[in-house]
Amino acid sequence: MVTGSIETPRGGRYAKQLAGHWREKASVTEGSDGSVAFEMENGARVRLTPTAAGLRVEASSIEFGEVVRRHLERFGTRESLVLVWQQ
């Protein structure tokens, strides 16, 4: 499991946008706290949780995390989103 975060006031918006984008490719579960979890057919998983300061990302592997990072950063190009992985 790898974790990271993105600083943005619109974390919930980006979580929902990725959910819409992957709805056909993954099992998507939305939590009452605004979190969104995805599970791909190959078992790769990610949970996006909006926070007051941004968006927390928890991915099942760094490889899948990088796929998520590229999508989120592309969605947030205007805002110059950057996903920072924790060591």
C-alpha positions as CSV (number, residue, x, y, z in Angstrom):
1,M,0.0,0.0,0.0
2,V,1.3,3.5,-0.9
3,T,-0.2,6.8,0.2
4,G,0.1,10.3,-1.0
5,S,-1.7,13.6,-1.1
6,I,-2.6,16.4,-3.4
7,E,-3.1,20.0,-2.1
8,T,-6.4,21.4,-3.6
9,P,-9.6,22.9,-2.3
10,R,-11.5,20.7,-4.7
11,G,-10.4,17.2,-3.6
12,G,-14.0,15.9,-3.7
13,R,-14.5,17.1,-7.2
14,Y,-11.4,15.3,-8.5
15,A,-12.4,12.1,-6.7
16,K,-15.8,12.1,-8.3
17,Q,-14.3,13.0,-11.7
18,L,-12.0,9.9,-11.6
19,A,-15.0,7.8,-10.4
20,G,-17.0,8.8,-13.5
21,H,-14.0,8.2,-15.7
22,W,-13.4,4.7,-14.4
23,R,-17.0,3.6,-13.7
24,E,-17.0,1.3,-16.8
25,K,-13.5,-0.2,-16.0
26,A,-13.7,-0.7,-12.2
27,S,-16.0,-1.5,-9.3
28,V,-16.6,2.0,-7.8
29,T,-17.8,2.5,-4.2
30,E,-18.6,5.9,-2.8
31,G,-18.4,6.4,1.0
32,S,-20.6,8.7,3.1
33,D,-17.5,10.7,4.0
34,G,-17.0,11.7,0.3
35,S,-14.3,9.0,-0.3
36,V,-14.3,7.0,-3.5
37,A,-12.8,3.5,-3.8
38,F,-12.0,1.6,-7.0
39,E,-11.1,-2.0,-7.6
40,M,-10.0,-3.0,-11.0
41,E,-10.6,-6.5,-12.5
42,N,-6.9,-7.3,-11.9
43,G,-7.2,-6.6,-8.2
44,A,-5.5,-3.2,-8.2
45,R,-7.3,-0.9,-5.7
46,V,-7.3,2.8,-4.8
47,R,-9.2,4.9,-2.2
48,L,-9.4,8.7,-2.7
49,T,-10.5,10.6,0.4
50,P,-11.2,14.4,0.3
51,T,-9.7,16.3,3.2
52,A,-9.9,20.0,4.3
53,A,-6.5,20.5,2.6
54,G,-6.8,18.3,-0.5
55,L,-7.1,14.7,-1.5
56,R,-5.6,11.7,0.2
57,V,-4.7,8.8,-2.2
58,E,-4.1,5.2,-1.0
59,A,-3.2,2.7,-3.8
60,S,-2.5,-1.0,-3.6
61,S,0.8,-0.6,-5.4
62,I,3.1,2.1,-6.6
63,E,2.5,1.0,-10.2
64,F,-1.2,1.5,-10.0
65,G,-0.7,4.6,-7.9
66,E,1.3,6.1,-10.8
67,V,-1.7,5.4,-13.1
68,V,-3.9,7.3,-10.7
69,R,-1.4,10.1,-10.3
70,R,-1.2,10.7,-14.1
71,H,-5.0,10.8,-14.4
72,L,-5.5,13.2,-11.5
73,E,-2.7,15.5,-12.6
74,R,-4.1,15.6,-16.1
75,F,-7.6,16.4,-14.8
76,G,-6.1,19.2,-12.7
77,T,-3.8,20.7,-15.3
78,R,-5.3,24.2,-14.8
79,E,-4.7,24.0,-11.1
80,S,-1.2,22.4,-11.5
81,L,-2.1,19.4,-9.3
82,V,0.8,17.4,-8.0
83,L,0.5,14.1,-6.2
84,V,3.2,13.7,-3.6
85,W,3.9,10.2,-2.4
86,Q,4.9,9.7,1.2
87,Q,8.0,7.7,2.0
